[in-house]
């Protein structure tokens, strides 16, 4: 039995007390803290009300990317960054009209890259500026960082590589004494950025790891640990795809955090923009190196775990506990499977969570869904499997007792067997999709119509030897399931309307308090290409529909969810059918035809632009999300309030089109607002439809 105690002791080290899941509101507070730094000139100051500088602006927009915030006025920010460029020298200055320098020129390249405004002329001029002005190592180091951000090299790389390598110790490291880790990290990163393969990689990693202190961070020398040195060294780890002690590092970062979301560079110090940039960047690297998403999107999702205790869950509390922001299942070695289950049942939903399995190679766990308790210890139902030979599989636990679909090879390649992994489980009707670390693992359609489509969610400890399994960031987005034939009462309804091309199914949601006596405004929602079909249900299960279903009291309007078979182009049969569905709602329910708004996502965002431009008289407001419009048609919407929304990590063409549409509308004298969510890819709709500012704006136009 001695080996068991040794294993348990090792787990105790892995599950160190510094491991703590970051709460959803922490990134939001950081975003609010930094967003307040933008000035009317479009730039950001080092603090709220402080003068704008290019350095602060570059740091601020990168912090906002790390935490999923947004630049309050992105077009003004673009103009400010452009104004700091000195066309005569090709460099960038700290402020418009100022004197350029190497560091600020590198920072300027980072800013134009982040804002998607880098061009060949700007980068070529910067390369030339660096060639004439880079002298010492620090200038070299920051110059290559700027060039990396715009994916460019320099003719001076050969000279610079030689300059760095001349600083190297015989064993491949750099510097000496207490500052060796920082010096080695900075030099190694510079070489990597210039395409050098480190031939003494292990010596470099040894030096980097040796510098990590017991508090989890690094120092510049003999002084205290700080985030600047930690940032420089962690960039080397990140580029080398290697990890130091991440758990204790998390603890150090947490001790640098302030209640307002800002960070100091040392625990107990004064917070500033620099410390906040270092902290949020290092924290993103820590998560990615550990196998987690760099940022967990929480908009539209509800926590299934409060981070403190097991409220809402039931199971054997001798095996399951809440520790350090995680649900932890600890097995001393059991003869039967055991499950922690939600008290509530769910039908259609999207569930996402991070998990880590700690134990021998044969250890196994899983996530149950649409499942029921069996007397004793078992659960029966679908399981997203976790463990050796079962990673990424869809298993049918205690029912058919077999693998329904094996995990894809690409998903297994993306697996972190000894670290954190991230599951997204999407269940809609008969279709089940498992995504593991961003890669589709299973796409399965249940052929047996007798299989239950509702049930509880559970977490498993498998029978066998000692093991730990940890879960965090457990979030769910419950989805509506519209049904036909119900009375006209609050909730989601499935209806049929006769359109020009035949009968069409669509969904409609009636708000709380609807009883047929009070007239309500209306919002028509156009879905994306992935929801095309003819069931009339899926169109209500993404975007606006899921938001309304989750918090119906916040959406005081009737919503219409037509479904396209092909396209939302204004002259298409699908758009004609959508207008027929809208007219059916206006005729059937207490709905005001003079207070109708239009919104949509992706294909539906493009459709919103097109349909609104064709029928501007029908809509009091339009909110296209991640969809492209025709700049030439913008003038047709000059009398309609518009809010343009997109994630700036979406396709470049989509982001730039949003800016062009915004400018065209402003030039036409229209009332237009624009939001780019930093670091958010194509799925910006969850963020948008849960954005209090958008909702307030929409309701204000629906109630005028």
N, C-alpha and C positions, 0 to 999 in steps of 0.2 A: 504493500500500500504506500510505501515511501514515495514512489514516483508521482502519486496523485498529489501529495502535499507539495512537491517541487513544482508541478504544473500550476497548482493554485497560487503558489507564491509568485510565479512568473506572471500570471494574470493580474495579480494585485499591482504589479509594477506597470503593466500595460494600461490598466484601468486607473491611472493616477488621478488624484483628486482635482488636478487642474483641468481635466477634460470637462468642458461645459458647453452645452449647446447655446448658441447666440439666439436671444429672443428676437421675434419678428420686428418689434418696435425699435431695436437698437440701430439698424441701418437707416430706418426712417428718420430717427432723430439726427443722425449724422448728416443725412441729406438736407434736412431742414436747416441745420446749423450752417452748412456751406452755401446753400442756395441764397441765404440772406446776405452773402458777401458780394453779390453782383450789383454793380452800379449802373446808373442810367446810360453811361457811355458804352455799356456792354461788357466791360472788363470786370474782373473780380479784385477786391482788395484782400489784404492779409487778414482783415477782420471786418466786421460789419461797419460800414461807413468809412472805411479806410480808402486811400487812393488806389485806383486800379494800376496794376502792373502786369506785364506779360507772364512773369514767373508765377504770381499768385493765380492768374487766370488758368494757366496750364495745370497747376496743381489742383485747383478747384474742379476743373472739368474731369480730371482723372479720379479724384475722390468720388465725384458723383457717379462715375462709371462703376467704381468698386462697390458702391452701396445702392445702385439702382435708382438714383435721383434723376433730376432733369434740370437743364439750364433754363432759368425762368424766361429769358429772351435769347433764343439761340441765334437768330439773325443778327442781333446787335452784337453778340459775342463774336460771331464770324467777322463782322466788320471791324471790331476792335483788334482782333488778332492780325488781320490784314494790315491795319493802320500802323502796326509796330514794325513792319518790314521796311528796311531802308533800301530803296531800289538802287541807290548809287553803289553801295558796297555789297549788296546781296545778303547782308546779315539782318538780324532782328535786334531791336533795342528794347530796353525794359519798359519804355513808354513811347507813345507816338512822337516822332521828331527827336527822340533821344539818340544817344551814341550806342551803336551796336557793340556787342562783345561775343566771345565764343560761347559762353554758357547760355546766354539768352538766345542766341541763334539756335542752339540745340533744343532749348525749351520751345522756341517758336516752331521748329519742325515737329516736335511732339504734339503741339497744339493744332497745327494744320492737319496732321494725320488724324487726330482724334475727331476733329470737326469735318473730316472728309473733304477738305479744300486744298489738299496738297496738289501741286501741278509740276510739270517738268521744269518750267522756268524758275520757280521758287527753289526747287531742290538743286538744280544745277548751279544756281547762284550761291546757295549755301555751301555746296561742295567746294566751290572756288574760294569762298570766304574762309572756310576752314583751312584750306591749303595755304593761304597766305598768313593766317593768324594763329593757328594752333602751335603752341610751344611746349608746355610742360605736360606731365602725365595727366593731371586733373583735367586740363583742357582736352587732351586726347580722349580721355575716358568719356566725358560728356558729349563730345562731338560724335563719337561712334554710336552712342545711345540715340542721339538725334537722327543719325542716318539710318539706324535700324528701324526707327519708327516709320520711316517713309520707304523702307525696303530698298535702300540705295547703298552703294559702296563708293569708295573714293580711290583715285589713282595713288593717293598717299598711304594706302593701307600697308604696303610692303615696308615703307619707311617707319610707319607707326608700330608695326609688329616688331620690327627689330628694336625699336626704342623700348618697348615693353619687355621683350625677352632679355634685354641687357640688365634689367632690374632683377631677374630671376635668381633664386638661390640654386645651388647645385642639385638639390632634391626636387626642384620644380616649384617650390613655394615662393612666396614673396614676403619681404619684410622680416622683422625679428621681434622677439619679446611678446609682450601682451597684445600688441597691435597686429601681430602676424596674420590672424584670421581675417581681419578687415582688409589689410593690404593684399592678401592672397585673393580674397573674394573680388575686390575691385579689379585687379589685374587679370584674373581669370575671365571675368565677364567681358572685359575689353577685348581679349583675344578671341573669345567665343563669338563675339559680335562681328569680328573681322574674318570669321570663317576658319579660325585655327582649331585643329583638333588637339586637345591637350594630351601630350604623350606621357605625362606623369600625373594622370587623373587621380589615382589613389592617394598619392602624397598630398595633393591639393585638398581632397575630401578629408583626409586625416587632420590637416591643419585647420580646416573650417570647423570640424566637429570638436576639436580640442579647445577651441575658443569659446564654445558655448558654456555659459556659467550655470550654476545650480538654479538660478532664478529663471532660466530658459532663454536668456538673451545674450548679446555680445557687447563688447565695449570697444572704444577707440584705442585704449591702452590700459593704463593702470586704474583709470577712473571707473565710475559706475557704469553699469549696463545702460544702453540707450537704444532708441529705435533707429537712429540714423545708421549706426554701425550694423545693427541687426538687419536693416533693410539692404545694405550693400552686400552683406554675406548671404542673406536669403535669396537675393537675385541669382547668385552663383549656384546655390542649391537648386533653385527652380530651373535654371537653364540646363543644369546637368541631370535633371530629373531624379534627384536624390533628396532624401529627407533626413534632417537631424531629429532631435527629440521635439516633436511637434506639440505634444501635450503640455509640457512645461512652458514652451514658448507661448501657447495660447494664454496661459495663466499670466505671463508677463504683460502681454498686450491688454488683457482684461484689467490689470492693475493700473494701466495708463489711461483708462477710459474715464470720462467725466459723465455726469448725469445728463448733460445736454447733447451727448453724442460725439463730442470732441475728444481729442486725445492729446496728452503731453508726451514728450519724447522720453521722459523718465517718470516712474511712478511718483505721484505726489507733486510733480512740477506743474507749471502753467501750461494750459492747452493752447495750441496754435494750429494754423493751417498746415505747417510742415509736419508736425507730429501726427496730425490726422491723416495726412497723405501717407506717411510711412506706415502707420498702423493699419489702415484699411488695405493697403497694397500687400503688406506682409501677411495679413489675415487671409486675403484671397489666395495667396500662394500656399499657405498652410493648409487650407481646405482642399485645394486641388491636389497637392502632393499627398494628402491623406486619403484621397479617393472621393471627396465630396464635390458637389458643384461649388464654383467660386462664390455664387450668390444664389440662395434659395428664394425663388419667387413665391411670395405669400399672398399676393393680391388675388382675391376670389376664393381663397382657401381658408378653412377653419381648422385650428389645431385640434387633433384628437387627444393630445397629451399636453397637460398644462405646464410641464417642466418641473413640477414640484411633488406631485403625488399621483396615485393611480385612480383619482376620481374619474368616473365614467367607464372604468374597466373592472372586470371581475376575474379572479383566478386565485391560485395558491400563492399567498403572500410570502410563504417561506422560500419560494423559488423566484418570485418576481418582485421587483422593487423599483422605485424612482430614485436615481442617484445622479447628481451633477448634471441635471438637465436631460437625462436619458432614461429610457425604460431599459432595465437590465434584467435579463433572465440568467440565473446562475444555477447550474446543475452540479451537484456533487457526484453525479453518476446515478441515473434513475432507470427503472425497468420499463417505464411506459412513457409515451409522449405526454407533454403537458402544454396547456395553452392559457394565455391571458387573452380575454375576449372583451370587446366593447359591449356595453349594456344595450346599445342602440343598434338597430338593423339598418342596412342601406341597400338600395336597388341599383340604379345607375349612378356612376360616380367616377371621379378621377382621384386616386390616392397616391401620394408620394411620401417617401421616407428615406432616410439614410440608415444603413445598418452595418454592423461589424461583427464578424463571427470569430471568436477566440477559442481555440482548442486544438485537439489533434486533427490530423488530416481527414478523418472520417466523420467529424462533427457535422451536424445538420440542423437546420432551422427552416423557417418559412413564414409567409404571410398568408393567412386564411382570408377569404372573402366570399360573400354570398354563402355563408356557412352556418351550421347550427351546432349546438352542444349535443353531445351524446352522453347519456348518464355514465358517470365515471370521470375519465380524464380526456376523452377524445373530442374532436370536432370533425364534422363531415361537410365537405364542400371543396371549392377550388382553393388551390394553394400556389402562390408564387414562390417557388422553391429556392432554398439557400443551402449550399453545401456541396461537398465533393461528389462529383458525378451527376449532380442535380442543379448546378448553378443555372439560373435563368429559365428553368423549365416550368411549364404549367402542369401541376399534378392534381389529381382528384383524390383527396384525402378521405379515407374511410367510407367511400361510396363506390367508385369503380376501382379504386386502389391501383391506379396506373398513371403513367405520364401521358397527358393528352397532347402535348406538343413540346419538343425538345428546344432548349435555348439555342439561338443561332450561333454559328461559329464566330461572327463578328462581335457579338455581345460577349462571348466568352473571352475573346482576345482583349476586350476592354475591362476585364474583371481585375479587381484588386483583392486577391485571396487573403492577404494578411492586413488589409486596411479597410477603410470605409468604402462602401458602395451605395449607389442611389437607385432605388426602384421607383418607377412611375407605373401605376396599374390603372388602366383606363377600361371601364366596363360600360358598354352602351347596348342595351338589348341583348342580342345573342352574341355580340362581338366582344372579345377580350384581347387587349393589346398590352403586353408587358414590355417596358423599356428599361434596360439596365445600363446605367452610366451613359445615358443619352443615345444608346444604340437599341434599335428594336430587337427584342429577344424572341417574342412570340406574337403572332397575330392569328387568333383562333376564333372560329365561328362555331358555336355550340349547335350540333345538328338535332339534339334531343329536346323537343319543345316541352317535355315534362319536367326538365331540370329547373329547379327554383331560380328565380331571377332577383331574389332579395335574400338578405341574411346578414349575419354579424361579421365583423372583422376580427381576426385573432392573430396572435404571435405565438410561435411554437418553440419549445425546447424539445428536441428529439430524444428518444430513449437512447441510452448508451453511456459512454464515459463522461468524465467531468468536462464542462464547457461553460463559456459565457457567450451570450449574444446581446448586443446593445443596439438600441433603436433611438433615433432622434429626428427632429424636424418632421414629425408625423402629422401630415396635413391632408385634409380631404375637401373636395369640392363635390357636393351632392348635386345631381342633375335632375331636372324635371322630367316627368314621364306623362306627357299630355294624353288624356283619354277622351273619347267621344261620348256623347249622350248624357253628359252631366248637366244639372241645372246651371243657370247663369249666375254663378257664385264665384268668390275669389279663388284664384288658382289657375292652372293650365288646362286648356281645352283643345281637343282635336276637332277640326271642322273641315267641311268640304264645300268648295265653291265652284260654280260653273264658269269657266273661262272660255276664251275664244277657241282654244284647242282641246276642250273637253273638261272633265272634272279634275279639280286639283285639291289635294289635301294641304292644310296649313294649320299652324297652332296660333292660339291667342291666349294671353294671360290677363286676368282681371285682378285689379289691385285690392288690398284689404279695404273693407268698407263698401265694396261694390254691392249694391242691392237693387239696381235698376232705377233708383230715384234721383241720383246725382249724376250730372254730366262730367265725364273725365276727358282729359286730353289723350292723345294717341302718339305712340312712337312706332314706326315701322322699321324692322331690323332685317338687313340682308346678309346672309351667311357667306362663308367662303367656299372655295371649290371643293374642299373635303367633305362638305355636307350635302353635295348635290344628290338628288334622288327623288323619290315620290311618296315616302311614307308620311311626310308632314310633321314628323316628330323630331328628327335629328336637327332640324333648323332651329329648334328652341333649346337645344342642349349645349350650345357653345355661345360664348360672348354674352350678349345682353340677357339671354334666357337664363343662363346659369347664375348670373348676378341677381336677377329678379327673384329667382327661386331661393337663393341663399338669404336675401334680406328684403323680402317683399315690401316691408313697411317703408323702405327708403326710396321706392320707385312708385310714386303716386300717379301712375298713368296706365292706360291700357296699352299693351304691346302686341304687335302683330308679327308673326314669323312665317312668311311665305317660304316656299322651297323651289329652287331652280333645278332644272334638269341639265342645263348647259351653261347659261350665261346670264348676267344681269345687264347687258347692254340695253339701253333705253328702248330700242325698237324691237327687242326680242319677244318671243312668246312668253318667256319666263317673267320678264318685267311687266308685260300686260297682265299676266296672271297675278303678279304681286299687287298691282293696283286694283284688280278685281277682288282680291282678298281684303285689301284695305277698305274698299267700298262696302264689302259684305259686313265688316265689323262696324263701320259707320252707320249702316242701316239696321243692324241687328241689336247692337248694344247702345247704351247711353254714352255716346262718343261725340266729341265736338269736331266737325270737319274743318273748322277754322283754326284749330290748335293741333296740328299734326307735324311731328318732326321725323327726320329720316336719318338713319345711321346704318353702318355696315362695316364688315371687316374683310380685309384681303380682296378677293374677288368682289365681295359685297361693298368694300370701301370704294373700289373703282365704280361699282354700280351706283353707289350713292352720289358720287360726283356726276355721273352721266344722267341719272334719272332726275336729280335735282335741277341740273342745267336745262333739261328738256321740259320739266314741269315746275318751275320755281314758284308758281302761284299756289302750289299745293302744300308747301312746307314752310313752317315758321322758323326752322333751324335745321342745320345739316352737320353731322359729325362723322366724316369719313375716317376710318382707321386703317392704316397700313395698306391703302389702296391708291392707285395712280389715276390722276385726272388729266384732262386736256387743258393746257394753259390757255389755248384760244377760246375755250368756252367759259373761262372764269368770269368774264364780264357779265355773263347771263345770271350770275349769282350775286351781283353787287348789292341787291336789295335783301338778300337772305343772310342772316348771321351764320358763320361757319366756324367750326373748330377742327383744325387739322391735327391728327395724332399719329405718331409712328415711333417705333423703337429705332434708335440710331445704329443698332447692330443688325438691322434688316438689310436687305439688298441695297447697295449704294444708289441705284436708280430710283428706288422707292423713296429713300430719304431725301434725295435731291429734288425729286418731283414734288414732295410735300413742301419744300422750301420755295420752289418756283411757283406753286399754286398759291402759297401764302403771299408772296410778293406781288403776283399778278392781281390778286384780290385787293390787296392794300392799294396798289396803283389805281385800281378801278374805284376806290373809295368805299370798299365793302367793310363790314364789321367782321374781322377775322381774328381768331386766336390760333396759336400753334404750340404744340408740345412734342418734344422729342425725349423719350425715356432713355436715359443713358445706359448703354450696355444691354438693352433689351432687344432680342432678335425679332423674328416675324410675329410671334405671338405677343403683341402689345395690347391685345384686346382685354385680357384679364385686368391689366393695370388700368386701362382707360375706363372700363365700365365700373371700376371700383374707385375711381378717382373722385373724391368729394367735390373738387373744383368743377370737373366736367358735369357732374350730376346737378350741382347748384346752377350752373349756367344753363343746362338743358331745361330744368324745371322753370327757371326764370322766364324763358321764352315761351314755354307751354302755358304759363299762367298769366301772361300779359293780357 
